[in-house]
Amino acid sequence: MTVDLPALEQTAAPRAAPARWSRLARPALGLLVPVMCALGWELVVYLGYSNGRLVPPPSKVFQTIVELARSGELSRHILATLWRVGAGFALGVVAGTVMGAISGYWDFAKRLLDPTVQALRAIPSLAWVPLFVLWLGIFETSKVALIAVGVFFPIYLGVMGAILSVDRKIVEVGRVFRLSGPAMIRRILLPAVLPAYVVALRVGLGLGWMFVVAAELIGASEGLGYLLLDGQQLGKPAQILAAIVIFAILGKLTDWLIEVAAAPLLRWQDAFGARGGQ
């Protein structure tokens, strides 16, 4: 029996092309809804059904972004906001991870700390603003602290809930193999908690972007939140929408970075989503 290798290569080539096309089409599919909405509104204004004064068309918003970029204002505002979100996110992640791990691993700590954390979680973000201004002043420390508060709660809940939901049978297997405490955490608990932890990081980052707007109302002179407030006070709806669009782009990019960074650590998962994406 002989095998015609060229024939096999010819049949394999068409299969590789659709797979390559699928990898390219998947990200493009996520742009379909915003692009169609933008084109639709542009068409509505172009045909005269709206004057576009209160809700400017995408072309006007894009023009505003270009003007801000040329003047150098855009990069200054973006860098200020990115620094605040980055610093607040880092502090919130560290505090939320440590307290969530303690409360999830140690039942006494959970009973002691969790009621207070849950009560604090119900406080609206703007309610912290006057207190942080009084304690920390109107400069960067109060802004970073407010963002860290917003990030802390989803990280804390995600870590604690993930540890509490670890299958007891897996832990018993580790005990049967006489794993030490650190080895149990590294080989049993950490892999079991990691998927939920990545989700908590993404939720916390999203709240960090939301809290930065409240933070930049505390006497800020730069940042995307300041750009929003400046557009409101000067009656510039195009500037407000430009800031919102940039917030959306930066939020998506940073969320994507977490996904990319976590992907190698989660390859072992045989999850429904992983199979569905193939």
C-alpha positions in Angstrom: 0.0 0.0 0.0 1.4 3.4 -1.0 0.6 6.8 0.4 0.5 9.8 -1.9 2.2 12.5 0.3 1.6 15.4 -2.1 -2.1 14.6 -2.1 -2.1 14.7 1.7 -0.3 18.0 1.7 -2.8 19.4 -0.7 -5.7 18.4 1.5 -4.1 19.8 4.6 -3.3 23.1 3.1 -7.0 24.2 2.7 -7.6 23.3 6.3 -4.8 25.6 7.5 -6.2 28.5 5.6 -9.6 28.6 7.4 -7.8 28.2 10.7 -5.6 31.2 10.0 -8.6 33.2 8.8 -10.5 32.2 11.9 -7.7 33.6 14.1 -7.8 36.9 12.2 -11.6 37.1 12.1 -12.2 36.6 15.8 -10.8 40.0 16.9 -12.4 41.7 14.0 -15.8 40.3 15.0 -15.6 42.2 18.3 -15.2 45.5 16.4 -18.4 44.9 14.4 -20.9 46.4 16.9 -19.0 49.6 17.7 -18.1 50.2 14.0 -21.6 49.7 12.8 -23.0 52.0 15.5 -20.4 54.7 14.6 -21.2 54.4 10.9 -24.9 54.5 11.6 -24.7 57.7 13.7 -22.4 59.3 11.1 -25.0 58.5 8.5 -27.9 59.9 10.6 -26.0 63.3 11.0 -24.9 63.3 7.4 -28.5 62.9 6.2 -29.7 65.7 8.4 -31.8 63.7 10.8 -29.8 65.2 13.7 -27.6 68.3 13.9 -25.0 66.4 15.9 -24.6 69.2 18.4 -25.2 67.3 21.7 -24.1 64.0 20.3 -21.3 64.7 17.7 -20.7 62.3 14.9 -17.6 60.0 15.1 -15.8 62.1 12.5 -16.0 65.1 14.9 -14.9 63.0 17.8 -12.0 61.7 15.8 -11.0 65.2 14.8 -11.1 66.3 18.5 -8.8 63.4 19.4 -6.4 64.4 16.6 -6.3 68.0 17.8 -5.6 67.0 21.4 -2.9 64.7 20.2 -1.2 67.4 18.1 -1.3 69.8 20.9 0.4 67.3 23.3 -2.5 67.4 25.7 -3.7 63.9 25.0 -0.5 62.2 25.9 -0.2 64.2 29.1 -3.8 63.3 30.2 -3.4 59.6 29.2 0.0 59.2 31.1 -1.5 60.8 34.2 -4.5 58.5 34.2 -2.4 55.4 33.4 -0.1 56.1 36.3 -2.9 56.6 38.7 -4.7 53.4 37.6 -1.5 51.4 37.6 -0.5 52.5 41.1 -4.0 52.0 42.5 -4.4 48.7 40.8 -1.1 47.4 42.2 -1.9 48.4 45.7 -5.5 47.1 45.5 -4.3 43.7 44.1 -1.7 43.2 46.8 -4.1 44.1 49.7 -7.0 42.2 48.2 -4.9 39.1 47.4 -3.4 38.9 50.9 -6.6 39.5 52.8 -8.6 37.3 50.5 -6.1 34.4 50.9 -6.1 34.8 54.7 -9.9 34.9 54.9 -10.3 31.9 52.5 -7.6 29.7 54.1 -8.3 30.5 57.8 -11.9 30.3 59.0 -11.3 32.4 62.1 -10.0 35.3 60.0 -13.0 35.0 57.7 -15.4 35.3 60.6 -13.4 38.2 62.0 -12.7 40.2 58.9 -15.4 39.4 56.3 -18.4 41.2 57.9 -16.4 44.4 58.1 -15.2 44.1 54.5 -18.7 43.4 53.2 -20.0 46.5 55.0 -17.3 48.7 53.5 -17.9 47.3 50.1 -21.4 48.8 50.1 -20.1 52.3 50.4 -20.3 54.3 47.1 -17.1 55.4 45.6 -17.9 59.1 45.8 -18.5 58.8 49.6 -14.8 58.1 50.1 -13.7 61.3 48.3 -14.2 63.9 51.1 -12.7 61.5 53.6 -9.6 60.9 51.5 -9.2 64.6 50.8 -9.3 65.3 54.5 -6.9 62.6 55.4 -4.5 62.6 52.4 -4.9 66.0 50.7 -5.9 66.7 47.1 -2.7 65.4 45.5 -1.8 62.1 44.0 -2.0 60.0 47.3 -5.7 60.5 47.7 -6.4 59.6 44.1 -4.3 56.4 44.1 -5.9 55.4 47.5 -9.4 55.8 46.0 -8.6 53.6 43.0 -7.0 51.0 45.3 -10.2 50.8 47.3 -12.2 50.1 44.2 -9.8 47.4 43.1 -9.5 45.8 46.5 -13.0 44.5 46.9 -13.4 42.3 43.8 -9.9 40.9 44.3 -10.6 40.1 47.9 -13.9 38.4 47.0 -12.5 36.5 44.1 -9.5 35.1 46.0 -11.5 34.2 49.1 -14.3 32.6 47.1 -11.9 30.7 44.9 -10.1 29.2 47.9 -13.4 28.3 49.6 -14.6 26.6 46.5 -11.6 24.3 46.0 -12.7 20.7 45.8 -12.1 19.0 49.2 -11.1 15.7 47.4 -8.2 17.4 45.7 -6.9 18.7 49.1 -7.3 15.1 50.5 -5.2 13.8 47.7 -2.5 16.3 48.6 -2.7 15.1 52.2 -2.5 11.5 51.2 0.8 12.3 49.4 1.9 14.1 52.6 2.5 17.5 50.9 3.7 20.2 53.3 1.8 23.5 53.7 3.8 25.4 51.1 3.7 22.4 48.7 -0.1 22.1 49.2 -0.5 25.8 48.3 1.9 25.6 45.3 0.7 22.3 43.8 -3.0 22.1 44.8 -4.5 25.4 45.9 -2.7 27.8 43.5 -3.7 26.0 40.2 -7.2 25.6 41.5 -7.6 29.3 42.4 -5.8 30.8 39.4 -8.7 30.8 36.9 -11.0 32.6 39.3 -8.1 34.9 40.3 -7.6 36.0 36.7 -11.3 36.9 36.5 -11.1 38.8 39.7 -8.1 40.8 38.3 -10.1 41.7 35.2 -13.1 42.8 37.3 -10.8 44.8 39.6 -9.1 46.5 36.7 -12.5 47.5 35.3 -13.4 49.0 38.6 -10.1 50.8 38.7 -10.9 52.5 35.5 -14.3 53.5 36.9 -12.9 54.8 40.2 -10.2 56.9 38.4 -13.0 59.2 37.1 -14.1 59.9 40.7 -10.4 60.2 41.8 -9.7 62.8 39.1 -12.5 64.9 40.5 -10.3 65.5 43.5 -8.6 68.7 42.4 -6.9 67.2 39.3 -5.4 69.4 36.7 -4.7 66.6 34.2 -6.0 63.1 33.3 -8.9 61.8 31.3 -11.3 62.4 34.1 -10.3 66.1 34.1 -10.8 66.1 30.4 -14.3 64.9 30.9 -15.0 67.6 33.5 -13.4 70.3 31.4 -15.6 69.3 28.4 -18.7 69.5 30.6 -17.9 72.9 32.0 -16.9 74.4 28.6 -19.8 72.8 26.8 -17.7 70.6 24.5 -19.6 67.3 23.9 -17.0 66.2 21.3 -14.3 66.4 24.0 -16.4 64.4 26.5 -17.0 61.7 23.9 -13.4 61.7 22.9 -12.4 61.1 26.6 -15.0 58.3 26.9 -13.7 56.6 23.7 -10.1 56.8 25.0 -11.2 55.3 28.3 -12.9 52.4 26.4 -9.8 51.8 24.3 -7.4 51.9 27.2 -9.6 49.7 29.4 -9.9 47.1 26.7 -6.1 47.1 26.0 -5.2 46.7 29.7 -7.9 43.9 30.0 -6.4 42.2 27.0 -2.9 42.4 28.5 -4.1 40.5 31.6 -5.7 37.9 29.3 -2.5 37.5 27.3 -0.3 37.3 30.5 -2.5 34.7 32.1 -3.0 32.5 29.0 0.2 30.5 29.4 -0.7 29.8 33.1 -4.1 28.4 32.2 -3.2 26.2 29.2 -3.8 23.1 31.4 -7.5 23.9 31.6 -9.9 21.6 29.7 -12.7 24.1 29.8 -15.8 24.6 27.7 -14.6 28.0 26.5 -11.2 26.6 25.4 -12.8 23.9 23.3 -15.4 26.2 21.9 -12.7 28.6 20.7 -10.9 25.9 18.7 
